[in-house]
Amino acid sequence: MNYTEEWVTARAREAYEYGRASFAIRPERSALLVIDMQDEFVRPQWSPYWVPAATRMAPRLRRLVETCRAAGVPVIWTIFDDTHLGWDRPRALRHLPHADTDWRRPGPAAVWEQMGYRADEVLIRKPSYGAFYDTPLDTVLRNLGRDTVLISGTLTNYCCGTTARQAYERGYHVVFGADVTATDDESRQEPELAVLRKGFARVLTADEITQEITQEIAQEISHENTHENTPRGHSRNR
């Protein structure tokens, strides 16, 4: 076959726009990661790093959090914080454009109160974009027996996207929430989703994630009921 420029471009465009990974969401193997839904990014007008789109999508994410809790899917929260006096951060961070402000947190970073974080859920304080960088997240997930991560939060093309790539490289199945992630320039949302869709993750809406979780649980319950109602030693062929 002659692979023309037109053919390979069309193939790539198809994957960016419509690609869909083939694995299923199994609730008993999944964990929801809520990335950096903290005051400085979500609390309106509180810091120069406010992400208005994250504030707008927060109620939708809160509903997904409740869905996961009800389904027995662990919810793991992260916050971008000043850990270890900043000595564990990538050294180049101070030289990048978004560090050009004198604003400082008035205290330790915290999950925005309206997100409903619970003290019995894991909270990871991270020093950089990716939630796996210098944190115990990989250990936590493996101890929980989870091989699939559902990624939500902010910013789509920084902490969420970096975490998705790190999870992929560690062998996890990655589900990325298309409408439960947000970034500071909404024109950047879809380009990031396109890259993740083609090469790193299943990109689904919150409703699609909820539907798949609900269906998987219903099928499991139906299977268990069928097994319980089958008489021992029963056989159709006697």
C-alpha positions as CSV (number, residue, x, y, z in Angstrom):
1,M,0.0,0.0,0.0
2,N,1.2,3.5,-0.8
3,Y,0.7,5.6,2.4
4,T,0.1,9.1,1.0
5,E,0.3,12.3,2.9
6,E,-3.4,12.7,2.6
7,W,-4.0,9.2,3.9
8,V,-1.8,9.5,7.0
9,T,-3.2,13.0,7.8
10,A,-6.8,11.8,7.6
11,R,-6.0,8.8,9.8
12,A,-4.4,11.0,12.4
13,R,-7.3,13.5,12.3
14,E,-9.8,10.7,12.8
15,A,-8.0,9.4,15.9
16,Y,-7.7,12.9,17.4
17,E,-11.4,13.6,16.9
18,Y,-13.1,10.3,17.4
19,G,-10.5,7.8,18.8
20,R,-11.8,5.6,21.6
21,A,-9.7,3.3,23.7
22,S,-11.1,-0.3,24.0
23,F,-11.0,-1.0,27.7
24,A,-14.0,-0.9,30.0
25,I,-14.4,0.9,33.3
26,R,-14.6,-1.7,36.1
27,P,-15.6,0.0,39.3
28,E,-13.8,-2.5,41.5
29,R,-10.6,-1.7,39.7
30,S,-11.0,2.1,39.4
31,A,-10.2,5.2,41.4
32,L,-11.3,8.8,40.8
33,L,-8.5,11.3,40.9
34,V,-9.7,14.9,41.7
35,I,-6.8,17.1,40.7
36,D,-6.2,20.4,42.3
37,M,-9.7,21.6,42.9
38,Q,-8.3,24.0,45.5
39,D,-9.0,27.6,46.6
40,E,-6.4,29.3,44.4
41,F,-7.8,27.7,41.2
42,V,-11.5,27.4,42.0
43,R,-12.5,29.9,44.6
44,P,-13.8,32.9,42.6
45,Q,-11.6,36.0,42.5
46,W,-9.3,34.7,45.3
47,S,-6.0,34.5,43.4
48,P,-4.5,35.4,40.0
49,Y,-4.5,31.7,39.3
50,W,-8.3,31.4,39.4
51,V,-9.8,29.2,36.6
52,P,-13.3,30.3,36.0
53,A,-14.2,27.3,33.9
54,A,-13.2,25.1,36.9
55,T,-15.6,26.9,39.1
56,R,-18.4,26.5,36.6
57,M,-17.8,22.7,36.2
58,A,-17.4,22.1,39.9
59,P,-21.0,21.1,40.6
60,R,-20.8,18.5,37.8
61,L,-17.6,17.1,39.3
62,R,-19.2,17.1,42.7
63,R,-22.0,14.8,41.3
64,L,-19.4,12.5,39.8
65,V,-17.6,12.3,43.2
66,E,-20.9,11.3,44.8
67,T,-21.5,8.7,42.1
68,C,-18.1,7.1,42.7
69,R,-18.5,7.1,46.4
70,A,-21.8,5.3,46.1
71,A,-20.3,2.8,43.7
72,G,-17.3,2.0,46.0
73,V,-14.8,3.8,43.7
74,P,-12.2,5.4,45.9
75,V,-11.9,9.2,45.6
76,I,-8.3,10.5,45.8
77,W,-7.7,14.2,46.0
78,T,-4.5,16.2,45.1
79,I,-3.5,19.7,45.8
80,F,-0.6,21.7,44.5
81,D,1.2,22.9,47.6
82,D,4.4,24.3,49.0
83,T,6.0,21.0,50.1
84,H,9.4,20.6,51.7
85,L,10.0,24.4,51.5
86,G,9.9,24.1,47.7
87,W,13.1,22.2,47.4
88,D,11.3,19.2,45.8
89,R,10.0,21.3,42.9
90,P,11.5,21.2,39.4
91,R,14.1,23.9,39.4
92,A,13.0,25.4,36.1
93,L,9.6,26.4,37.5
94,R,10.7,29.7,38.8
95,H,11.8,30.8,35.3
96,L,8.4,30.1,33.5
97,P,5.8,32.7,32.6
98,H,3.1,31.7,35.0
99,A,5.4,32.3,38.0
100,D,5.5,36.0,37.3
101,T,3.4,37.1,40.2
102,D,4.2,38.0,43.9
103,W,1.0,36.3,45.1
104,R,1.6,33.7,47.8
105,R,-0.8,31.3,49.6
106,P,-1.7,32.7,53.0
107,G,-1.4,29.2,54.4
108,P,-1.3,25.5,53.4
109,A,-3.3,24.8,50.3
110,A,-6.8,23.3,50.8
111,V,-9.5,21.7,48.7
112,W,-12.2,24.3,47.9
113,E,-14.8,23.7,50.6
114,Q,-17.7,23.4,48.1
115,M,-16.1,20.2,46.6
116,G,-17.0,18.2,49.7
117,Y,-13.7,16.6,50.5
118,R,-13.9,14.1,53.3
119,A,-11.3,13.4,55.9
120,D,-11.6,9.6,55.3
121,E,-10.4,10.1,51.7
122,V,-6.7,10.2,50.6
123,L,-5.3,13.7,50.1
124,I,-2.0,14.0,48.3
125,R,0.0,17.2,48.4
126,K,2.1,17.4,45.3
127,P,5.1,19.7,44.4
128,S,4.6,19.8,40.6
129,Y,2.1,19.3,37.8
130,G,1.8,15.5,37.7
131,A,0.2,13.7,40.6
132,F,2.8,10.9,40.4
133,Y,5.8,13.1,40.6
134,D,7.5,12.6,44.1
135,T,4.2,11.5,45.7
136,P,2.9,8.1,47.0
137,L,0.1,8.0,44.5
138,D,1.3,4.9,42.6
139,T,1.8,3.0,45.9
140,V,-1.7,4.1,47.1
141,L,-3.3,2.9,43.9
142,R,-1.5,-0.4,43.9
143,N,-2.4,-1.0,47.5
144,L,-6.0,-0.4,46.7
145,G,-5.8,-2.8,43.9
146,R,-6.7,-0.2,41.2
147,D,-5.4,-0.3,37.7
148,T,-7.7,2.3,36.2
149,V,-7.7,6.0,37.0
150,L,-10.6,8.5,36.2
151,I,-9.0,11.9,35.9
152,S,-10.9,15.1,36.8
153,G,-10.0,18.6,38.0
154,T,-7.8,21.4,36.8
155,L,-5.9,22.4,34.8
156,T,-6.7,20.2,31.9
157,N,-3.5,20.8,30.0
158,Y,-1.2,21.0,32.9
159,C,-1.8,19.0,36.1
160,C,-4.6,16.8,34.7
161,G,-2.9,16.1,31.3
162,T,0.5,15.5,32.9
163,T,-1.1,13.1,35.4
164,A,-2.8,11.2,32.5
165,R,0.5,10.8,30.7
166,Q,2.3,9.6,33.9
167,A,-0.4,7.1,34.6
168,Y,-0.3,5.8,31.1
169,E,3.5,5.3,31.3
170,R,3.0,3.4,34.6
171,G,0.6,0.9,32.9
172,Y,-2.7,2.3,34.2
173,H,-5.8,2.5,32.1
174,V,-6.7,6.2,31.9
175,V,-10.2,7.7,31.6
176,F,-10.1,11.5,31.2
177,G,-13.2,13.5,32.0
178,A,-14.0,15.8,29.1
179,D,-16.4,18.0,31.0
180,V,-15.1,17.5,34.5
181,T,-11.7,19.1,33.7
182,A,-11.1,22.7,32.9
183,T,-8.3,25.1,32.0
184,D,-7.6,28.8,32.2
185,D,-8.1,29.4,28.5
186,E,-11.0,27.4,27.3
187,S,-9.7,27.4,23.7
188,R,-7.0,25.0,24.9
189,Q,-9.4,22.4,26.2
190,E,-10.2,20.5,23.1
191,P,-6.6,20.4,21.7
192,E,-5.5,18.7,24.9
193,L,-8.4,16.3,24.8
194,A,-7.6,15.4,21.2
195,V,-4.0,14.4,22.1
196,L,-5.1,12.4,25.1
197,R,-7.9,10.8,23.0
198,K,-5.4,9.6,20.3
199,G,-2.6,8.4,22.5
200,F,-3.2,8.2,26.2
201,A,-6.8,7.8,27.4
202,R,-10.5,7.2,27.0
203,V,-12.0,10.7,26.9
204,L,-15.5,10.6,28.2
205,T,-18.1,13.0,29.7
206,A,-19.2,12.7,33.3
207,D,-22.5,11.3,32.1
208,E,-20.8,8.6,30.1
209,I,-18.5,7.7,33.0
210,T,-21.6,7.5,35.3
211,Q,-23.5,5.4,32.8
212,E,-20.7,2.9,32.4
213,I,-20.1,2.6,36.2
214,T,-23.9,2.1,36.7
215,Q,-24.1,-0.5,34.0
216,E,-21.1,-2.5,35.3
217,I,-22.6,-2.6,38.8
218,A,-26.0,-3.6,37.5
219,Q,-24.4,-6.4,35.5
220,E,-22.5,-7.6,38.5
221,I,-25.6,-7.6,40.7
222,S,-27.5,-9.5,38.0
223,H,-24.7,-12.1,37.7
224,E,-24.6,-12.6,41.5
225,N,-28.4,-13.0,41.7
226,T,-28.4,-15.5,38.9
227,H,-25.6,-17.5,40.6
228,E,-27.4,-17.4,44.0
229,N,-30.7,-18.5,42.5
230,T,-29.2,-21.5,40.6
231,P,-29.8,-24.7,42.6
232,R,-26.6,-26.5,43.5
233,G,-26.0,-29.5,41.2
234,H,-28.6,-28.3,38.8
235,S,-28.2,-29.4,35.2
236,R,-30.3,-29.0,32.2
237,N,-29.1,-32.3,30.8
238,R,-30.1,-35.2,33.1
